[in-house]
Amino acid sequence: MTRLRSLPADPVDRTRLPLDEWRLVESRPGGDLGLMETLFSTANGYLGMRGTPAEGRDVHSHGTYLNGFHETWRINHAESAFGFARTGQTMISVPDSTVMKLYVDDEPLLLSIADLVEYERWIDFREGVLRRELIWRTPAGKRVKVSTSRLVSFTQRHLALMTLRVTMLDGSAPIAVSSQIINRQDITDDYGRGVDGAPITDTDDPRRATAFTHRVLEPLQNWHSERRMLLGYRVATSGMTLAVGADHSVESDAEVERLVETSEDRGRQVFRARLEEGGSLTVRKAVSYHSSRSVPHRELFDRCRRTLDRVRADGFEPQFQDQRDYLADFWERSDVQLPGRPVEQQTTRWCLFQLAQAAARSDQWGIPAKGLTGSGYEGHYFWDTEVYVVPFLTFTEPRWARNALRFRSNLLPKARERARELNQRGALFPWRTINGDEASAYYAAGTAQYHINADVAYAFAQYVDVTGDVDFQHRDGARVLTETARMWADLGFWRLTASGDASFHINGVTGPDEYTTVVNNNMFTNVMARHNLRRAARAVRELREADEDAYRVLQAELDLDELELEQWDACAEGMYVAKDDALGIHLQEDRFLEREVWDLSSTPDDVFPLLLNFHPLVIYRFQVLKQADVVLALFLRGSEFTAEEKRADFEYYDPITTGDSSLSAVVQSIMAAEVGHQKAALDYFRAGLFVDLGNLHGNTADGVHIASAGGVWNALVHGFGGMRHDQGRLSFDPRLPEDWPELSFPLTVRGSRIRVRLLREEIILTLVSGREFEVSVRGQNVLVTAAGTSVPLPDQGPVLDDAVLASPVGLGDQRADGSIMTSFVPKDPEDPWEYPALTDPDDIIEEA
């Protein structure tokens, strides 16, 4: 993955986005509109608004989203089969309330053509408000100052607040502000483009959302008074209901005329005034969204009224103060500090802020892959949440983690249904979903990723270990762990060797690497399933000992036989994890080494990601990875492998990993740091850090890569901080990059919060609140106290030569069957690449 490890020192355009450690700032409008709209999105986990201008255009794609609010549609397979996913789900754009059009002398403010004397737009991560200030010289030569703000509330998740203030700096003019609510989901503009800005056509990019040709939001009612507008809808097929309401207030030293109207797909309130030089007009807009799976819209209207009534009574400023207080607490628990590294500091804080915007008020909905910042991946929830995001939440905001896991608990009935469809006992969580139904039409790289069960179980187990939330374990965790363990015990097969030893095999699955599908004994799947089985048996036994009545209820509810626990133990103990003795590596799957090696170093950059340029069958024939697979297992279950095994595995699989997935770089960074490839660790970290601010994958316009943002925290804390957590105990083996003077981060463990400060010569652990507890630093047990505990560090771990990562270890060696391992690049007959000259087979053998 060297192409992603050769980034410039700062891949962000600083002429447009100047550096500020606590803010994201835009110094001039324009550029890549889709990218800017995503980067300046505001959200709270339930409600999200893309960073489109208040004027409504020019834009790449409008988008206002509610977590879980979706349309369903029938998946039409060209050739169907039993058990294929039947119901597609797509997060839809709810009516857009961000529009506050401004006219001066009847001329509209349009950023793409406006004569702007000054311009700045920013989000301060400590405030959580999108602000913009500009001075516009109108076509008549008058200077007008325009200030706007947009807040999506963390404390009141159904609420957004917007302001627009217009000040005449010189001259006088008639002013008009048209504040609107627009159903863009079903209205197309004059150019025939869909409401999300994307042409209503099919796409070959599976990361993009489905467009609809039918009316999605069916209007139920519209209503208005002098200050308030309400619109109500029902989603055509899913049946979900929605209400959106807006209140307006206006302040001006001039007389203001107000006009208001609503229709099926639009609400509009217009303010007219004539401003003299020095005069101003301020419009404040409070908006509330409420949604439901089935509640009548009239009740949702009442909920909107109650939300808006509170704002009308209290005013805007208390809401802004609540936002600042909420984020102050968040940063106290979460801020990773990188003194002397302003570029990395800003981008890290932006990533952590995105995690708050995606998870804070998801409130037992899932966390979409793009959060609520865009329509990418159709708003689906993936296993990314449990592996990349929940660990951050568990160690910083346990209540948010609990909510994310409760979402999985609530999907358990649907997961049981899905397991039955696939002829399995227990439960099988969907690979991608919104409502609990599997939404992946391509089963080989979707449904076959059974590892989702083990990922969910891993997150449940880690949460309980870190927080000590035994109540959650007994009520939710035991059920999820039991049903997922049952699936593994039923899915696998026992095999006897010639010597009579028995081993447990799991066949026909796909691991995290989607370039290797439907294989036997995927290493990641087997290792994580083993952990799932062990933790399930342990959880049930602990429940039996702690609360016999609750245990009996669990037995009755799940028809649990105590012999199952012994079966799970046996399956875990006998789990087959293949290893090649010649190369000293674990096999990603049974026949992985039988494939030819894809020569990534000779592959042109413009054919990445491979999935958009090669048929899956071409990719499946090669040793080439979309993302870390074996390496991810080494991180998540690191205590089960030796240092030598980790190094051998990393050095084999790293050179054949494309990085086509945004999930990969951060994991490779963690393991590169641990085994000693320190330069590669830093390169990979930066490849993950700038995924969105640098738009490294070219699709940030579709939304923020939330899992990658979570991975940034993991890379800092687990990679460079060297923190591991196993069986309820913290340990540290740091790897501070050579040119970093310091790294500092907080952790919350069983109610106690500590701050870890890593310097080159020492690591200092300080108890901020809660009870003292022990941790391990490179094998030395130390007590963390309020006075601070310092442990000297003679070094920052081993330092290895990265030259070995240039190509796969073992090229030219013989496989077990006597064949020679070689590498090459498949050619596209329609592409003008030159084919290599034909070579005599005997020459190939002799050269090898």
N, C-alpha and C positions, 0 to 999 in steps of 0.2 A: 504494500500500500504506500509505496514511496511517493506517489503523485500527491497524496494528501499530507505527506510529511515534509513537503518542500514549500511551505507557505512563506510569504514575506513576513517581516517582523510584525507588521500590523496590517491585516488584509482589509481593514475598514477604510472607506473613503473619508478621511478626516477633514477634507475641505467642505463636506456636506454634514458629517456627523462629528463635530469637534469633541475632543476628549474631556470628560468630566466624570469623576469617580462616583458621583451619586446621581447623575442625571443622564438621560439619553436626549441629546440636543440635535435639532436639525437647523442648519444655518441658512438654508435656502430651499424653496420648494422645487418640485419636479423630480428628475431622476427616475429610478425604477419605482413607479407608483405602487405596484403590488407589494414590493419589498417594504417600502415605507409604511404602507397601511398595516402590514403585519407587525412591524417593529413597534409602532405606536398604538397598538390595540390596547383597550382597557377592558378588564374583566374581573370577575370575582369568584369564578367556579360555577356559578349558575347562569349569569348574564354576561355576555361578551359583545363588544362593539369594535369593529375594525377601525383603524385610524384614518378614516376618510375625512375630508375637510367639511366644515359646517355648511359650506355653500352647496355641497352635494356633488360637485364635479370640479375638476376632472378626476376620474378614479379608474382603478384597475378592476376592483370588484367590491361592491357594497356588501356588507354583511353584519347583521345583528343576530346573535344566536342565544338560545336557551339550552342548557345542558339537558340532554335526553329528549328534546322536542324534535320529533322526526316524522317522516312519512315512510310507509312501507310499500313494497311493490313485489310482484311475483318475479322470481328469477327464472327466466326462460332458457333452459339448457338446450343447446343444439342436439345433443344426445344425452338423454336423462338416464338416471339409474336410481335404484332405491337408496334412500338416505342422503342424497344430495341436498344441500341447502336450498330451501324453497322460498324464503322470504328475505328480500333485501331491505335494508334500512338506511335512510339517508337523513342526516341532520339538515333541517331546512332553515332558511333565513326568515326570521319573524319580521313584522313591519318595522321599518327603519325610522327611528325618531330623532336621529342625529341632525337632520337637515334644518338649518336656520339661514335661509338665503337672504343676502343683503343687496339692496339696490340704493344707489346714490345718484340723484338726477336721473332716475329710471335706468341707470346703467348697472348691470350685475357685476359683483366681484367674482372674477374667475382667475384663479391663481396662475393658470397656464399662460394668460395673456396680460395680466395686470402689471402695471408699472409700480413695482414695490420699492419704496425707499428704504425700508427696514423690514426684516422678517426673522422671527425665531419661533420654533415650536419645541416643546420639551415635556418630558415626564420626569419628575423628581421621585425616585423610588421610596423616599421617606414620606411622600405626600400622596402618591397614587392618583394624581390628577393630570390629565392631558391638557396642557395650556399652549396658547399661541398668541403672539403679539406681532402686529405688522402695521406699517404705515403705507397707505395706498394713495398714489397720485392718480386721481380719476382722469378720464379723457378730457374733462373740462379744466384740468390743472389744479383741482382742489386736493389738499392733503387731508386724509381721513385716517385716524388711528382706530384699529379694530382689535379687540381683545376677546378671546374665547376660552372657555374651559369646559372640560367634560370629566365627570366623576362617575364611576360605577362603584357603588358602595359595598364595602366589605361587611359593615355592621348590619345593613338592611339589604339583603341580597336581591330583593325585587326592585331596587331603586337605582335610578341614574339621574344625575343633575347636570344641567348644561346652562351656560351663560354666554351671552354675546353683548359686548359693550361697544358702542360706536361714539367716537368723539370727533367733532369737526375742528381741525387744527387751524384751518384758515378758510375764509369764505363761508357761505351758507348754502344749504341745499335741501330739497325734500328727501327724506329717508323712508325706506320701507324694509321691514323685516318680515319674511314669510316663514313661519315655523311650521313644520309639517311632520306628519306620520304617513309613511308610504309603504304599501304592501308591494315590495319589489319582487317577492317570490312569484307573483302572478302578473305583474305588469312588465312588458318589454318596452324598451325605448325606441326612438325613431330609427335606430340602426339595426333593429331586429335581433338584438342581443338579449340573452337571458338576464334575469334580474340579478344574478350574482356576477354579472359582467362577462360570463363565459358563453361562447357560442353554443347553442343547443345542438350539439353534435356528439357523437361517440368519441372516445379517446382511447388510445392504446396504452396510456399511462395509468396503471392501477392505483396510483397515489392520488389521482384526481377524483372529484365527486361526480355522481350521476346527475344529469340534468333531466328535468321532467317536461313532458309535452302536455300533460293534463293540468287542469286547475288544481292547485294543492290546498290553498287556504280558502275554504268556503265561508263567505261572510254570513254572520248570524245577526249582528246588530251594530248600528252606529248611533252615537248620541253625543250631544254637546250642550254646554251652557256657556255663559259669558267667559268663564276662565278655564273650563275643563272639556276635554275630548275623550271619548271612549270608543274603541273598536273591538269587536268580538268575532272569533273565527273557530271553525272546526276543521281539522286536517282530513282530507278527503278519504283516505284509506285507513290510516292508523287510528282515526277517531279521536285523537288528542284535541284538547280545547285550549283556547288562548284568549286572554284579554290584555289590551294595552291601553293605558290611560295617560294623559298629559295635562298638567296644570301650568298656567303661565302667569307671571306677574311682570309689570313693566315700571321702570322709573325713568323720569326725564324731566328736565327743566322746561320742556316744550309741551304743548298740548298734543296728546296722542289719540289717534282714532284706532279703534279695534274692530276687526271683522273676524268671524269664526264660522266654519262650515265643516261638516263631515259627510262622507259618502262611503260606499262599500270598501273602497281600497285606499282612501285618503282622508286624513284630517288636516285642516289647515287653519292657523290663526295668523292674521296679518296685522302688523302694527305700522301706522303711518304717522309721520311727524315732520315738521320743518325745523331743522337744527341751524342755529346761528353759530358764528365763529365762537369756539370755546364750549359750545353746548354738547350735551351727550344724551344718549338713550341706552338703557340697559334692559335686556330681556332675560328673565330667568325662567327656566323650563325644568320642571320635575316630571320624570317619566317612571311609570311602574308597569312591570310585566308580571303576569301570573299565568301559569299553565297547569294542566292536569292531564292525566290519562283519560278521564271521563267526566269530570265534574262539569255541570252546565255552565255556560259562559256567564249567566246572570250572577252566579255565585262568585265567579272570577272578577266580574265587574265590581262587586262589593269589596273584594279583597284589594283591588286597585284603589278604590275610593279610600279605604282605611289607610293604606300606605301613603297616599297623597295628602290626606287630611293631616297626618302627623307632620309632614313637611310644611304644610300651610301654617300650622300652629307654631312650629318651632323655628322656621326659617332655614336658610341654607347653611349659615356658618356653623351651627352645631354638628351638621353632617360632615363638614370638612374637618372639624376638630376630631370627631370620632374616627375619621379615616386616618388622620395623623397618629392618633393614639394606638389604633389597631396595628398600624405598620411599625410603630416604635416597638411594640411588644414582639412583633414578628422578627425584626432585625436583632433585637436583644437575644433571641433564641437561635437565630439562623445565620447571622452575618459572618462570612469568611473574609478575613482581612489579609491583604497582601501588601504590606508596606514596601514602598519603593518600586512597585510594579503597577503603575496607573492604568495601563492598557488592560492587563489581565484583571485588575480590580474592577474597573467599570463593567467589563463584559461578564465577569462572574456575578456581580450584583444584578445585572440585567437578567441573567439566567435564573437566579434565585427569585427575583421578582415575578418572572413568568410562572414559576412553580406556585407561588402564592395566588396569582391570578387564575391558575388552572384548578387549584385544589381547595382553596380556603373555604368556599361556601358551596362545594359540590354536594355537601349534605346528603350523603348516601346515594347519590348518583355516582357514576363512574367518572374517570378522568380521561377525556378524549385524547387521542394521539396528538392532535393539534390544539388541544385546549379549546377555547372559544374564540380563537383568533382567525379562523379561516375554515374553509369547507374541505380541506384535504383529508383523505381517508374517510370521507363521508361522516365525520364526527364519531367514528367507531372507537370503542374501547378495546385495547389489546393487552397482551401479557406484559407489555412495556411498563404498565403502571406498577405491577407488583415487584418487578425486578429493578427498575430504575428510579421510580418516583417514591413508592411507599417507604423504602429505607430512609430517604431524606426526611419524610414526614415523621417516621417513627422516632428518629433521633433528635428532631427539632420541634415538631408540633404533633404530639401523640394523638390528640383529639381528631385532627385531620386524618391521620392514618387509620384510626378506628372507623371513621366514616367511610373511607375508601374500602376497607375490608367488609364493612356492613353491606356495602353494595354487592359484593360477591356472595355474602350469606343470603341476601334476598333473591339472588339468581339461582340458588340451589335447586328449587323445584324444576326450573327449566333445564338445568344441567342434568338432572336425573332423566328427564325426557330424552335429552340428546344421547345419553348413554344407552338408553333402550333402543333408540334408532340404530345405533352402531353395535347392537348385540352385546352390550357390556353391562355388568353390575355397577352399582354405585352411581357416580355422577361424572359427567364430562363437560367441563366449561368450554364455551365456544371460543374459537380463536379470535374472531372479530364480531362485535355485536353492539347494539344499543339496548334492545329490549330483552335480551337473553337468548334469542334465536341465533343460530349460526348464520352469519351473513356472507361467508366466503364461498363464492361459486367455484373456485378452483381448489378442490379438496387436497390435491397433492401438496401444495404449499400453504394450505389453510387448515382444514379439519384434521389433517394428519399430524398437525403439531400438538400431539397429546401432551407434550411437556407443559402446556398451560396449566394442567392440574397441579403439577409439582411446583410450578412457579407461585400459584396461589397459596398452596400449602406452605411454601417457604416463607412468604410474606406473613402469613398467620403466625407461624412459629417464631419468626424473628420479632414480631411485634410483642408477643407475650413475653419472650425472653428479656427484651429491652425494657418494657414498661412494667412488667409484673402484674398485668391486668388479668388476673386469674378468673374474674367474673366473666370477662369476654371469652376467655378460653373455654369455660364450662358451658356457656350458652351458645356461642357461635362456632368457636374454633373446633371443638370436639366433633361437631356434626360435619363441618367441611372436611376436616382431616379424615374422618371415618369414611365418608363417601368417596373421596378421591383415592384413598388407599385401597378400597374395594375394587375400584376400576383397575388399578395396576395389578392387583393379585389375580383378577379375572383375565386381563389382557395378555399377561406373560405366559411363557411355556417353560416347563422344566426339561432339561436335556441331560442325558447321562453320557459321560466320556467312556473311553475304552477301559480306563482304570477304575470306573465305577463311581467317580465323583459326579455330583449333580450341580448344575448351575441354572439360573433363572434368566431367560432371554425375553426381550421385548422386540417384536418384529413389526414391520410395516408401518413405521412412523417417520415423521420429519422433525428434525431438531430446529434450533433457532436459525441455522443456515439454510435459507430457502433455495440455494443453488444445489442442494443435495437432498432429494426428496424420496419418501416412501422406502426407507431402508431398514435393515435389521440392526438392532443394538446400537442405536445412536448413543454415543458416549454421554452427552449432556443429559439426554432423557433418562438413561439408566441410572446415572449418578444422582440426579434430582429425584427420581422415583424412589430410589433407595432411602433417601432422606425423608421423603413423604411417608413411606411405610413405617419407618422407625418412629417418627414423631406422632403418627396416628396411634400406634400402639401405646406409646408413652402417655399421650393425652388422655386416652380412655382409662388407663390404669390410674393416673393421677386423679381423674374425676371419681373413680370408684372409691379411692381412699379418702378423698376430701368430702364428698357429698354422696352418700349411698342412694338417697332418694332421687337426686338428679341423675345419677347413673342408671337407676331403674327406668326412669322416664326415657332416657336416651336409648336404652335397650328396647323398650316397647315401641318407641317411635320409629327406630331404624331396623327393628327385628334383628338385633345384634347378638350374635353367638360369641361367647368368650373364646371359642376356639379360633375365631377369625384373627384375634390378636397374635396367637402363635403362628398362624399362617403368614401374617404380615412380617413378623420377625424372620421367619424362614426365608421368605422371598427377598427381604433386604439382605440377609446374610449370604444368600446364594446368587445375588445379582451379578450378572456377567458384565465385566468391563474389559474389553479386548485391548491387548497391548502387543505391539510388534517388537520382538526381542532384538532384531537386527538394527532397527533405527532407534530403539529405546523410547518409543512414543506410544501413547494411547491412540487407538484407531477411532476416528470420528464415527465410523460405522464399519461393519464387517468387511466390506469389499472396497473401501475407500482407496487403498493403495493399488488396486487393480486398474484404476483409471489413469489416463495420461495426465500430465501436469500442464496446466494453462500457463504460458509464458507471459505473465503480466508485465514484465519490464519491456517487452517488445510490442505491447498492445497500445494502439493510438489512444490518446486521451478522449477523443471525440466519440468513442464507442462505449464509454462508461455513462451510466450504469449498464452493465451487460444485459440486464433483463429487458431493456428497451431496444436492444439492437441484435439480439440473438434469440432464436426459438429456444424454449426451455429444454428441449431434447439435446440441443447442442451443448448447452451449459452442463446438463446432468452427466455428460460423458467424461467430464474433466475433474481433476482435483483443482477446484477453484471455489472460493467461499465468498458469499455476499457479506457475511458478518461473523464475528467471533462466535465459535460454537464450543469446541473443546476448551478454548481459553476462558470462556465465560464460566464453564463448570469448575475450572481450576480456581477461579476467584470466589464463586459462591460457596463452594465446598472445599476450600483450601486446606483445611486440617486433615483431609483424607489423602493428600498427596505429598510426596517428598519434594524438597527443593530441586533435586536433580530431575525428577519427573516434570516439574513445572517448566524448568528451563528447556528441556528437550522438546516438550510439546509446543512451547511458545516459539522456539526457533524453527520448528518445522512448519507450523500452520500460519505464522505471521506473513511469510513471503507470498503465500497463495491467497491472502485475504484482500479483496478488492476495496473494501470500505464503501461499497455501494449503499450500504445501510448506514444511516446516521447513528445507529446504536453501537457501532463497532469500535470506533476510535477510542471512546472513553474506557472501554473494557481492556483494549489492548494497551492503553496507557497504564492502567493499574497493574497489569501483570508484567509489562515491560519494566516498570519501576521495581517490582518485587524481585524479579530474577536478576536485575542488574543492567538492563539495557536502558541506561538513564537518559541518553539523548533521544532515543526512540520514544521513551515515556513522555518527555516534554513535547516532542513533535506531535504525538498522538493527542496529547491533552489539548494542544492548540487547535488541532483539527476538529476536536469536539467542541471546544470553547467558542469557535467562530462559525459554527454551523449556520447560525441565523444572521448574526450581525455581519458576517462576511458572505452570506448566501452561498456557502461552499457547495451545496448540492443543487443549486439552481432552482429550488422550488419553495423557498421561504414565502413567496407570494401566496401560497396555498395555506400558510399558517405556521406558527412556531413549532419546532420539533421539541415537544415537551419532555419526552423521555431522554433526549440528548441533554437537555438542560438539567434534568435530574442526574444524568451521568457525569456532568461537570462537577457537581458536589461530590459524587462518589469518587471521582478521580482525584480531587483535592484531598479528601479526608482519608480514603482507603489507599489511594495510590501514593501521593507525596507524604501524607500524614502517617501512612502505614498502619492505620487502625483496622483491627479485626474484632469481630464479636462472635464468640462461639460458646454455646451452652451457658449463656448469661454472664460471660466474663469478657471485659475489654482488654485488648493488648495492643501495643504499639511497636512498630519497627520502621522508623521514618526513612524517607527518601527525598529530602529537600533538594530541589534542582540547584545546580551549581551557582547560578547567578541570581538566585532568590535569597534575600537576606533573612526573610521571616515568613512564616505561615501561621495563622491563628484561627481557631474555629471553636464554637460552643457545641456541646453535646448534652442531651438530656437522657439520663438512665435511671429508671425506677424512681422518678420524681426528683432526682438530684441533677442540678445543672453544673457542668464544669466548663472551663475554657482551657483549651490546649494551645500552647504557644510553642512553636517549633523554631529553634534557631540552629545554626550549623553546629554549634558546640554542645547544645543541651536542649532538652524538652522540659517545659515547665507546665505542670498540671495544677489548676487552681479551682477549688470548690467555690461556686458562685452562690448556690442555694441548695438546701436539702442536707441529707446526711452524708457523712464521709463514707468512702468505699475504696476498695483495693483495685488496682489495675496492674498489668504487667508491661514492662518496657524491656524488650529484648531478653525476656526470661527473668527479669528482676521484678519481684513484687514490691509495689510502692503504695502508700496510702495517700489518697487525694484529700487535702485539707484546705481550709479557707486561707491559711497562710501561704499556700503554694508549695508544691513539691518539685524540685529540680533534679533531673537525672542527666548526668554527663553523657555525651555521645562522641565516641572517638572518630566516627565516620558517618556517612549517610548511605551505608550499604555498599555492595559490590558494584563495580563499574566495568561493563563488558563492551567489547568492540562490536558495533552494529554492522560491520561488514558482512557478518554471517547471515544477516537478514535480507541480503540482496537477492538470494535465490534459495529455493527449498533445499534443505539438507537431504542428501541421498540421491540426487540426480546422477545418473550413470551407474548406480548400484543395481544389483540383481534383486528382483522380487523373490518371494518364496517359491514361485513357479519357475524361476530361472530367467524370466524376461527382464529386459533392461528398462529402467525408469528414465524417460526423456520428457522434454517439454517443447511445446510449440503453440502457435496462435491459430485458431480456426479462421478461415478466410470466407468472406462474403463474395460470391461470384459477381454481384453487381457493383462491388466496391473496387476502386482502381488500385488497391494495394497490389504490390508485386508479389507473385507467388515465388517461393524459393525454388531454385533450380532442382530438378529431380536428382536424387542421390541413390547410388547403388546401395541396396540393403546391407551388403557385406561391409561397405565402408562405414555405415552407421554403427554396426556391431563392433567393428574394429576400433572406431573412434571412442565408443563408450567403454 
